[in-house]
Amino acid sequence: MPESKVRPSAKKKAQAKQHDKERDAEARKKAAPVDRSWVPWVFVPLGLFGVLWLVVYYIGGAYIPFMKAMGNWNMLVGIGCMAASFVVATFWK
């Protein structure tokens, strides 16, 4: 079966798309893979540290001198660690 005629502009667009695909494939090959294996080792302990900080503050904060001196700033430390844990978790792929 004979092939239908292709307009010159359509042929140029198809060649440009093919060239873009080849260039993108080369760029992906050149990009070094990012190692994100450190992420769970950071965000899990950071979140647990925040929770543990708040639990210790609620249970014995009045008896621990540095926690007593910090007052309500202990809330910022605990919640800040948990928030930082969620931020770090977004780096995981």
N, C-alpha and C positions, 0 to 999 in steps of 0.2 A: 504494500500500500504506500503510495507516495506521501511524503511528509509535507505538511502545510507550510505556507510561507510565514516567516516571522518578521515582524516590523523591526527595522534597525534600532529604534529606541528601546524596544522591549529586549532585544538581544544585548544591548549595552547595559541595561538595568540588571539582567540576569548575570552578566559577567561581573558587574560591580558587586552584586550580592555574594557571588562565589568568592571573589577576592576578599570581601569583608569577613566571610566565614573562615577562610584560610588564615587571615591575619589574627582573628580572635583565637583560633586554635593554637597558633604559635605563641600568642601572648599567655595563654593558659599553661602551655608547656614550660615557658620561661619562669612563670611565677612559682616561687618556692612554696611548698605546702606549709601551712601554719600548724605547729604542734600545740594543741590545746589540752594536752593530757594533765597539765598542772591545775586546771580549773576545779575539778571536784576535790582535789587535795587542799584547795584554799577555801572554797565557799562552804563546804560542810563544817570544817572546824570553826570557821569564822561565825557561822550562824549558831552553832552549838555554844560557842563562847559567849555570844550575846544573850542567849537564853539562860545559860548558867549564871552569868553575871546578874541578871535580873532576879533569878531564883535566890541566889545568895543574898542579894540586897534586901529582898522582901523578908527572908527568914532571919538573917542575922546581921543586917546592915547597921542596926543600932549598937551592936557589940564589936564591930570591926572598926578600928579608929579611922583609917583612911576613907572608908565608905561613909562613915558618919560625917566626916569633914566635907565630903563631896556633896552631901545632901541630895537634892533632886537631880543633880548632874549625872547620877548613876543611871537614871532613865535614858539620858542621851547616849551614854556609853553602850548600854545594852541594846537599845533600839537602833543606834547607829551601826553597831556591828552586824545586826540582822539585816539592815538595809544594804550595807556594804556587801554582805553575802549574796543578796539578790542581784546586785549590780555585777558582781563577779560571775554569777551564774549565767548572765546573758552572753558571756564570751564562749560558752560551751557550744560545740557543734556536734 
